[in-house]
Structure formats: structure tokens, C-alpha cells
């Protein structure tokens, strides 16, 4: 799995925007493990929240950035199966 934390804000936003979940899920997880489409949706949600957090930090809104970072952290910890983590 690609490390989404190494992506720029723009790359994260593009990752979130481009996904047709079933098609992308098959590309990301060709072995099709249980829950792989949902995992792909959760990866996209992680990318979206991480991108927004980065934009908030860039404009100096640390409180909002922290909130979006906590959401991303929860998605990573609770909603991603081990095969989808980096």
C-alpha cells in the first residue's frame, strides 16, 4: 500500500477526487481481500481529511488542522484493515 502520508496536499486531493471505488479497489488490491472496496473508500476519506488538514495548516488555522488530523488518525486506526495500512 502506498504511504498516503508522503503525498502532498494536491496529491491527496487528487487521490480522493479520482476514485471510482470498485475500479480503484481492484487496482490497489488485486487479490481482492475481504472488504477491499470499503477499505478503498476509507483510504479516500483519509486522503481528503489529510489534505484539508494540510490546507488549514498552510493558512495558519491550527485548530481546524488538528481536528482534521484527528479524523484522519481515527480512520487509519479504526477503519483500515491491516492490508490497507502503510
N, C-alpha and C positions, 0 to 999 in steps of 0.2 A: 504494500500500500504506500502510495506517495505521501510524504510528510507535508500536510497542509500548513503546518506552522512555518515552513520555509518559503511559502509563497508570499508575494507582495499583495497589497490590498487589491490592486487591479486584477491580479491572477485569481485571487479568492472570489472576487465578484464574478469574474468570467466563469469560473468553475460552477458557481451557483446558478448563473443565468443559462448556461448551455445545456443543462441536463434534461434529457428525456429519460426518466429514471430507469425504465426497463432496458433500453438500449445501452445506456451508460453502465448500468449494473452488470450487464453481460461482458462489457469491455473491462471493467475494473475487477470483476470476479468471474473469470471464465469457467471456474469449477462449479459455480452456482451453489455456494454453501447456503444452508438454511437462513432465510431472512435477508438475502443479499440485496433485494430491491429496497427494502426498508432501510437497510444499512446505507445504501447509496443516498437515499433521501436525507438521512441523518447527517451524512458527510456534507451534503449540500447545505443543510441548515447550519452546521458547524462553520463552514466556509463563509456563509452570509454573515453570521454573528461576529466572526473574527474580523472580517473586512470592515464592518460597521464600527467595531471597537477601534480598529486602526485609524479610521477616518476621524472618530471622536478624539483620539489622542492627538492627531495632527492639528486639529483646531483648538486643542487645549481643554477639551471637556473631559476631564479625568473621571468624574463621577459616572457619566454615561458610558465611557470606555470600560470602566470597571464592571458595570452592570452587564454589558455585552460579553465581556470576557468570562464572567461567571456563568452566563448562559452557555457559552461555548465549552467551558470546562465541564459543566453538567452533561452536555450532550456527549462529550468524549467519555466521561466516566460511566454514565448510566445507559446511554442509548446505542453505543457502538459495540458490536461483538468484537472479540479479540482479533479475529481475522481482518477487521477493518481499521485497526489501530496501528499507529506508526511508532 
